[in-house]
Amino acid sequence: MPYPVHSKWIDTAVGWSGASGRTRARLLEVFCDGIRMRSLVGNLATLLIIGTFIIAKTPTPTHVAWLALTAAGGCLPRAYAARLRAKARFDEATERKALCFIAISFVYGLVWGAGPLLLLPHLPGEAAGILLVTVVLGTIMGPYAAIPGILYARLAATGSLTLVALAWNLGLDVALIGGVITLWLGLRTDVWRGYHRAIRDQLESHELLASRQARLEQANHEKDEINRALTRMAETDPLTGTGNRRRFLAWLDAAHAPLALIVFDVDRFKEINDSLGHHGGDLLLQALVRIVDESLGDTGRLARMGGDEFAILLPGADASTALATAEYIRERIAWRPLDLNGTRVRVTISLGIAVADKPGAPVGIAHLLSEADTALYVAKRQGRNRAAHADPRAGQSLSL
């Protein structure tokens, strides 16, 4: 689905101004990957330090409740992140999900900030200092750089309550110092913005690289398609749609014995072509190709060698199979009038057969074609409308 349109106030709140939709989705994914449950260890260690001071004093139910609530609250954003990771749909409602994390973090920041209000009255000065340091550290996490708004929300929520606690328990002077420190931390968010910018730059570089790679793959695919189309055009007879001489010779070059080669042409084609006209002659050749293709099925390959001359390659065929195939094709054409746009024409063909019968041996293309042409000449000389096989071992031509 398309990425949503971003409003300015959301951009400001989340801290994603200028980022593309894809980059926003990846930033959300980076954040969710960064706050897995194992990252809760840092928060729990901070709470352990604070818990040590609580236990050292006389703990009250309120203190224990705050400690438990803070520990449990750290699981909430991680559980939400785990849910988003399970769905893996970071590109849907990306800003809304980021705002949910910001809201959760703001509330959780208020819980953290309540710590100084509850604990400062019961801690000595040095302990109070350690408490404040751990509270501040508890609001800062590396993954927040992916969604800067979360850091701002945590600093605002925790910082405001911490300043109130300082003013209430240690006086306005201390609160003023705390305020200056808080302001300094706020100003130093440029460090986090720089970290965020580095993450964004890295993601956008990967996105750009992936986009270029996709375009390159698409261009290569289109080029391959064009090359295949050009190859088909170069190896296809434009009139009949069957293979041409170039493709047939490529078939022969890649073939191994045993195989049979049949060449045939139309008897007295020039007379027929003069009678029907060139268009009628073209229709006749197209009709012949359809009949031969139907007769061969998957057993052979047909190509037009030029004019009215065609060739058939029969892989794995011996002489008897080739003769039977040639006779079947001849009979179908001889006994079936061709319908050429309403004109019914009877034609016959003559066929010559050559066989390479040594298994696995390379095929002598020129010699095989010469044998088939010789057999075709024999068929013509013996009266046409027949198939002949030139058998070099017998020193004679056989015909049916």
C-alpha positions in Angstrom: 0.0 0.0 0.0 1.2 3.6 -0.6 3.0 5.4 2.2 0.8 8.1 4.0 1.1 11.8 3.6 3.0 13.3 6.5 1.7 16.4 8.4 4.1 18.9 9.8 3.1 18.5 13.5 3.6 14.8 13.3 7.0 15.3 11.7 8.0 17.7 14.5 6.7 15.4 17.2 8.3 12.3 15.9 11.5 14.0 14.6 11.2 12.5 11.0 11.2 15.8 9.0 12.4 15.2 5.4 12.5 11.4 5.6 10.9 9.3 2.9 8.1 6.9 3.6 10.4 3.9 3.2 13.0 5.5 5.5 10.3 6.1 8.2 9.3 2.5 8.0 12.9 1.4 8.4 13.5 3.8 11.3 10.5 2.3 13.1 11.8 -1.2 12.4 15.3 -0.2 13.7 13.7 1.1 16.9 11.6 -2.1 17.4 14.7 -4.2 16.8 16.7 -2.1 19.3 14.3 -2.4 22.3 13.9 -6.2 22.5 13.3 -7.7 25.9 17.0 -8.3 26.4 17.6 -4.5 26.3 15.5 -4.3 29.5 18.6 -5.4 31.4 19.9 -1.8 31.5 16.7 -0.4 33.0 16.6 -3.2 35.6 20.2 -2.6 36.6 19.4 1.1 37.2 16.3 0.1 39.2 18.5 -2.3 41.2 20.7 0.5 42.3 17.7 2.6 43.3 16.2 -0.5 45.0 19.4 -0.9 47.1 18.8 2.5 48.7 15.1 1.8 49.2 15.9 -1.5 51.0 18.7 0.2 53.0 16.0 2.5 54.5 12.7 1.6 55.8 10.7 0.8 52.6 7.2 2.0 52.4 4.4 0.3 50.3 4.5 3.4 48.1 8.2 3.0 47.4 7.9 -0.7 46.7 4.9 0.0 44.4 6.8 2.6 42.5 9.8 0.2 42.0 7.5 -2.6 40.8 5.6 -0.2 38.5 8.8 1.1 37.0 10.2 -2.4 36.4 6.9 -3.6 34.8 6.5 -0.4 32.8 9.7 -1.1 30.9 8.1 -4.2 29.4 5.2 -2.2 27.8 7.1 -0.6 24.9 9.0 -3.8 24.3 5.8 -5.9 24.2 4.4 -3.4 21.7 7.6 -3.6 19.6 7.4 -7.4 19.7 3.9 -7.2 18.4 4.9 -5.0 15.5 7.9 -7.2 14.7 5.6 -10.2 14.6 3.3 -8.5 12.1 6.2 -7.1 10.1 4.0 -4.3 8.6 6.1 -1.3 9.5 5.0 0.5 6.3 1.4 0.8 7.4 0.4 3.7 9.7 4.1 4.3 10.5 3.6 7.7 12.2 0.7 6.5 14.3 2.8 3.6 15.6 5.7 6.0 16.3 3.3 8.4 18.2 2.1 5.4 20.3 5.7 4.7 21.3 6.1 8.4 22.2 2.9 8.4 24.3 4.0 5.2 26.1 7.4 6.7 26.7 6.0 10.0 28.0 3.8 8.1 30.6 6.7 5.9 31.5 8.9 9.0 31.9 6.4 10.4 34.4 6.7 7.2 36.3 10.5 7.5 36.4 10.2 11.2 37.4 8.0 10.2 40.3 11.0 8.5 41.8 12.8 11.6 43.0 9.5 13.0 44.5 9.1 9.8 46.5 12.7 9.0 47.4 14.5 12.3 47.9 13.0 13.0 51.4 14.4 9.7 52.6 17.9 9.8 51.1 21.1 11.5 52.2 22.9 13.9 49.9 25.2 11.5 48.2 22.5 9.0 47.7 20.2 11.7 46.3 22.9 12.5 43.7 23.2 8.9 42.7 19.4 8.7 42.5 19.3 11.7 40.1 22.1 10.3 37.9 20.4 6.9 37.6 17.0 8.6 36.8 18.6 10.6 34.1 20.4 7.6 32.7 17.1 5.7 32.8 15.6 8.1 30.3 18.4 7.7 27.7 18.6 4.8 25.3 20.5 4.3 22.0 17.4 3.1 20.0 15.6 6.4 20.8 17.8 8.0 18.1 15.6 6.2 15.5 12.5 8.1 16.9 13.9 11.3 18.4 10.5 12.3 19.7 10.7 9.5 22.3 13.8 11.1 23.8 12.2 14.5 23.9 9.1 13.0 25.6 11.2 11.2 28.2 13.4 14.2 29.0 10.4 16.4 29.4 8.3 14.0 31.5 11.2 12.9 33.8 13.0 16.2 33.9 9.9 18.3 34.9 9.1 16.0 37.9 12.8 15.8 38.9 13.0 19.6 39.0 9.9 19.8 41.1 11.4 17.2 43.5 14.6 19.2 43.7 12.8 22.4 44.5 10.5 20.8 47.0 13.1 18.8 48.9 16.5 20.6 48.4 15.4 24.2 47.8 15.1 26.6 44.8 18.9 27.0 44.5 19.4 23.3 43.8 16.3 23.4 41.5 17.9 26.2 39.6 21.1 24.3 39.2 19.0 21.3 38.1 17.1 23.5 35.7 20.4 24.7 34.1 21.6 21.1 33.8 18.2 20.1 32.3 18.4 22.9 29.8 21.9 21.9 28.9 20.7 18.3 28.3 18.0 19.7 26.1 20.4 21.7 24.1 22.7 18.7 23.8 20.0 16.8 22.0 21.8 17.9 18.9 24.1 15.0 19.6 21.0 12.7 19.4 19.9 14.5 16.3 23.3 13.9 14.7 23.0 10.2 15.7 19.5 10.1 14.2 20.8 11.8 11.0 23.6 9.2 10.7 21.0 6.4 11.0 18.8 8.0 8.4 21.7 8.6 6.0 22.7 5.0 6.3 19.1 3.7 5.7 18.6 6.1 2.8 21.9 5.1 1.3 20.8 1.4 1.5 17.4 2.4 0.0 19.0 4.2 -2.8 21.4 1.4 -3.5 18.5 -1.1 -3.4 16.5 1.1 -5.8 19.4 1.3 -8.2 20.0 -2.4 -7.9 16.3 -3.1 -8.7 16.3 -0.7 -11.7 19.5 -2.4 -12.9 17.9 -5.9 -12.5 14.8 -4.6 -14.3 16.9 -3.1 -17.1 18.9 -6.4 -17.4 15.6 -8.4 -17.5 14.2 -6.1 -20.2 17.5 -6.4 -22.1 17.3 -10.2 -21.8 13.7 -10.2 -23.0 14.6 -8.0 -26.0 17.6 -10.3 -26.8 15.4 -13.4 -26.6 12.8 -11.7 -28.8 15.5 -10.7 -31.3 16.8 -14.2 -31.3 13.4 -15.6 -31.9 12.9 -13.2 -34.7 16.3 -14.1 -36.2 15.5 -17.8 -36.0 11.9 -17.8 -37.0 10.4 -17.8 -40.5 8.2 -14.8 -40.7 5.7 -16.4 -43.1 5.0 -19.7 -41.5 6.1 -19.0 -37.9 8.2 -22.1 -37.8 12.0 -22.3 -37.4 14.2 -21.0 -40.3 17.4 -22.4 -41.8 19.5 -20.8 -39.1 17.6 -22.4 -36.2 17.6 -25.8 -38.0 21.3 -25.8 -38.5 21.7 -24.9 -34.8 19.5 -27.9 -33.9 21.7 -30.1 -36.0 24.9 -28.7 -34.6 23.8 -29.5 -31.1 22.3 -33.0 -31.9 23.9 -36.4 -31.5 23.1 -39.7 -33.2 20.9 -41.5 -33.5 18.7 -39.1 -35.5 16.9 -38.8 -38.8 16.6 -35.9 -41.2 13.7 -35.4 -43.6 13.7 -32.8 -46.3 10.7 -32.2 -48.5 9.2 -29.7 -50.9 6.0 -29.2 -52.8 5.7 -31.0 -56.1 5.5 -28.5 -59.0 5.3 -25.6 -56.6 6.2 -23.0 -59.3 3.2 -24.0 -61.4 0.9 -23.9 -58.4 2.4 -20.5 -57.3 1.9 -19.1 -60.8 -1.7 -20.3 -60.8 -2.7 -19.1 -57.3 -0.5 -16.0 -57.2 2.1 -15.3 -54.6 -0.5 -14.8 -51.8 -2.1 -18.1 -52.6 1.4 -19.7 -52.6 2.0 -18.2 -49.1 -1.3 -19.6 -47.9 -0.4 -23.0 -49.2 2.9 -23.1 -47.3 1.2 -22.0 -44.1 -1.4 -24.7 -44.5 1.4 -27.3 -45.1 3.2 -26.2 -41.9 0.0 -26.7 -39.9 -0.5 -30.2 -41.2 3.1 -31.2 -40.6 3.2 -29.7 -37.1 0.0 -31.7 -36.2 1.5 -34.8 -37.6 4.8 -34.5 -35.8 3.5 -33.5 -32.4 6.4 -33.6 -30.0 8.4 -36.2 -32.0 10.2 -33.8 -34.3 11.2 -30.3 -35.2 10.2 -28.5 -38.4 12.0 -25.6 -40.1 11.6 -23.8 -43.4 14.9 -24.0 -45.3 13.9 -21.5 -48.0 11.2 -21.2 -50.7 9.0 -24.3 -50.6 11.7 -26.5 -49.0 11.4 -27.7 -45.5 13.3 -29.9 -43.1 12.4 -32.1 -40.2 14.7 -33.3 -37.4 13.7 -36.6 -35.7 15.9 -37.1 -32.6 16.4 -40.8 -31.7 14.8 -42.1 -34.9 16.1 -44.9 -37.1 15.5 -45.4 -40.8 12.2 -47.3 -40.4 10.8 -44.7 -38.0 11.8 -41.9 -40.3 10.3 -43.7 -43.4 7.0 -44.3 -41.5 6.9 -40.6 -40.3 7.6 -39.3 -43.8 4.9 -41.6 -45.4 2.4 -40.5 -42.7 3.0 -36.8 -43.5 2.9 -37.5 -47.3 -0.4 -39.3 -47.1 -2.1 -36.6 -44.9 -1.1 -33.9 -47.4 -1.9 -35.9 -50.6 -5.4 -37.1 -49.4 -6.5 -33.8 -47.8 -7.4 -30.9 -50.0 -6.1 -27.6 -48.6 -8.6 -24.8 -48.0 -6.9 -21.5 -49.1 -9.5 -18.9 -48.2 -12.3 -20.7 -50.0 -10.2 -22.2 -52.7 -9.6 -26.0 -52.3 -6.3 -27.2 -53.7 -4.8 -30.7 -53.8 -1.0 -30.8 -53.6 1.6 -33.5 -53.1 5.1 -33.4 -51.6 8.3 -35.4 -52.1 10.5 -36.3 -49.2 14.2 -37.3 -48.8 15.5 -39.1 -45.7 19.0 -39.4 -44.2 19.9 -41.2 -41.0 22.8 -40.9 -38.6 22.6 -44.1 -36.6 25.9 -44.3 -34.6 24.8 -43.6 -31.0 26.6 -40.6 -29.4 28.5 -39.8 -32.5 28.7 -36.1 -33.6 26.6 -35.3 -36.6 28.2 -34.4 -39.9 25.8 -31.6 -40.9 26.9 -31.1 -44.5 27.1 -34.8 -45.2 23.7 -35.5 -43.7 22.0 -32.6 -45.6 23.7 -33.8 -48.8 22.3 -37.4 -48.3 18.8 -36.0 -47.6 18.9 -33.8 -50.7 20.1 -36.8 -52.8 17.2 -38.9 -51.5 14.8 -36.0 -52.3 16.2 -35.9 -55.9 15.6 -39.7 -56.1 12.0 -39.3 -55.0 11.4 -36.6 -57.6 13.0 -38.7 -60.3 10.9 -41.7 -59.4 7.6 -39.8 -60.0 7.2 -37.4 -57.1 4.6 -37.8 -54.2 6.8 -40.4 -52.5 9.5 -40.7 -49.7 13.0 -41.9 -50.5 15.9 -42.9 -48.2 19.4 -42.7 -49.6 21.3 -45.6 -47.9 25.1 -45.0 -48.4 25.9 -48.4 -47.0 23.7 -50.2 -49.6 24.9 -47.9 -52.4 21.4 -47.2 -53.5 18.2 -45.3 -52.8 15.2 -46.9 -51.4 11.7 -45.4 -51.7 8.1 -46.0 -50.7 
